[in-house]
Amino acid sequence: MAIAGLEPPAVLLASVLVALALGLVVGWLLARDRARCEDRVQQDIVKSKQQLQAIFDGITDGLIIVDTEFRVVAINKAEAAFLGREPKDLVGLPCYEVYCRGDVACGACPAHSTFATGKAALVPQLELSGSFHRRGVDVYTFPVKDRSGRTVQAIQYIKDVTDRMKLQQQLRQVEQMTGIGQMAANVAHEIRNPLIAVGGFARQLHEDMEPDDPRREHTRVILEEVTRLEQILREQLTLERHLQPVMRPVDVNQILRDVRKLLSHGLLSSQTQLVGDLQDGLPVTMGDANQLKQAFLNIIGNAIQSMEDGGTVSVTSAQRGDDIIVTIRDDGPGIPSDVMSKLFVPFFTTRKSGSGLGLAVTRRIVENHGGDITAESQPGDGTSFTVRLPIIRSTPEMAHERIYGDTGGGDEPADRHEQTERRVEE
Amino acid sequence: MTKVLVVDDEKNIRRLYESELKREGYEVETAESAEEALERIEDGPPDLVVLDIRLEGMDGIDCLRTIMERRRDLPVILNSAYSTYKQDFASWMADAYVVKSADLTELKAKIREVLEKRGRV
């Protein structure tokens, strides 16, 4: 076999050379392709990592990945911000140190279950404190498994449900109010009349006895206790009867001064001071002066009674926007947090002789005026109550209502109304 | 003797009021319902009526209206366990409103005051 003009060995050499060159070219091309491919894969990985990070940080609920030792592997921005830190400062720390300031994993954490079973878990309605505020959360945990199926990490998904928990708490309180309140109102009504007969005849016996009769001590106790029961029933009825305020123009500062006058006769002692800082020229608002007096009397009275060893109660009033804000602050022992949540619940009391209705009535009054009341306390560092009353300006319709009442009988002359009203209040 | 009519559906309250008011020197009649009270007023009008509001059948407010229609000059003191009726327009027709209590001092004082004002003592 021969190719024209060339000897067989030369042909062989040329073929080898061509094959070699081709191989080199193909090899180079392949290598270039693989490099390109790897490059793309690398880029894809970076891209999806960035995407994941963006999702991770973009989620406004908290996300934390922890290892089996509960050390933070990753934490998103939202959760770090809640703790007042940067994500990078938290990686590597045990999460229980961050949340519970403890030495072992928090007992309630659903990650325990996820590590034990390899399945997702949920613990609802936990309370977590952050650097600025507390929040109520549902905590979900999901397993991250290695190739052999072992759970090596857990993703904690922390959903803020503070608003829902607050609403539920309010609902529970309303239920308590209406349920217990209704029953108590019925009981109160049934008890009232017999009590009047008991007390009335006891008074007669008491007065019939000679002044030195030793049994007078017994009738005195009966009378005292009947009076106390009557007081409780009166407060109860005030709470449950609709307690519609009779709105007239009132000066909140004057009401506070009246309260001070009322208290100066009794509760205030030499060690307890009541100081006021009332803003001049506070606008007149519509309100029921007697009810508001009762409301402030309850709060200030409580404050004074809380300071057994004396102290200062300061009362301030000020206008803030469309509201009048009254703050009552004491430097007493403060209110423990478990008591705090029940502060306005009817029949809840820490005092032996209290009816547990004072603050419940107060809140009802303030709410009937369209306002609200809040309490803040640090144990050992006093308590402050803030009452917000929206400024209601008198309108012609209201003036009409004031003169003729809202029950519709408009033909009674106004002066008779005024006269009767005065007499009734005497 | 000045005659006071006590209207209350609770027997022991009527007893208590009767006993206390007799000691004050009044002649006391009692009625357990608004209907009975109106009959007694027809039979021989008292000088003053102490009227409970929550009653079986006709209530105290309607009873007060009827009395005012028939005898405008008859003084009436409303006496209820509840202070909320004070806001009831009709209750302003009464001469006074006393919240019920085991301590009858206020009621007795009001009875005296109203009778004096109306020149019935």
Interface residues (C-beta under 8 A of the other chain):
Chain A: H189 R192 N193 P194 L195 I196 A197 V198 G199 G200 F201 A202 R203 Q204 L223 V226 T227 E230 R234 L237 T238 R241 H242 L243 Q244 V246 G405 T407 G408 G409 E412 R416 H417 T420 E421 R423 V424
Chain B: E10 N12 I13 R15 L16 S19 E20 A81 Y82 S83 T84 K86 Q87 D88 F89 A90 W92 A96 Y97 V99 K100 S101 A102 D103 L104
